Amino acid sequence: MDRFTKQVSEEFVVTTDFSNDLSSSETISSATVSAIRLSDGGDLTSDIIEFSQKSAKKVLVGVQNGSNGELYRIAIKIQTSLGYKFQKNLTMKVQER
């Protein structure tokens, strides 16, 4: 899932799977998550990201809030047990239905 839509009041978890990027014995050693509002580049990480949690090959991100009609880029950056770095970007559209 590279793009998803949520309503302002919704709070849920999105999962980013890095399994295809990592070797079979490689795991995620650290992960950072940020959220940028695309209309002006504002950093809204503390407003949009409720939490993040890593497992061996996936990162779970709790999303919340947002302003109706706005797009946000959620960047998930990891470092692996072998020292490699990967990034996946998600686009979150906030739309009241």
PEURUR-V110500 format. One record per backbone hydrogen bond with DSSP energy under -1.0 kcal/mol. CO is the residue of the C=O (numbers start at 1). NH is the residue of the N-H. If there is no record, write none. Layout:
BEGIN
co/nh
CO/NH
CO/NH
END
This chain:
BEGIN
co/nh
2/91
4/93
6/95
7/10
12/63
14/61
16/59
18/21
18/22
27/81
30/79
32/77
34/75
35/44
36/73
37/41
42/37
44/48
45/49
48/64
51/62
53/60
56/28
57/18
58/55
59/16
60/53
61/14
62/50
63/12
67/70
70/94
71/38
72/92
73/36
74/90
75/34
76/88
77/32
78/86
79/29
79/30
80/83
84/80
86/78
88/76
90/74
91/4
92/72
93/6
94/69
END
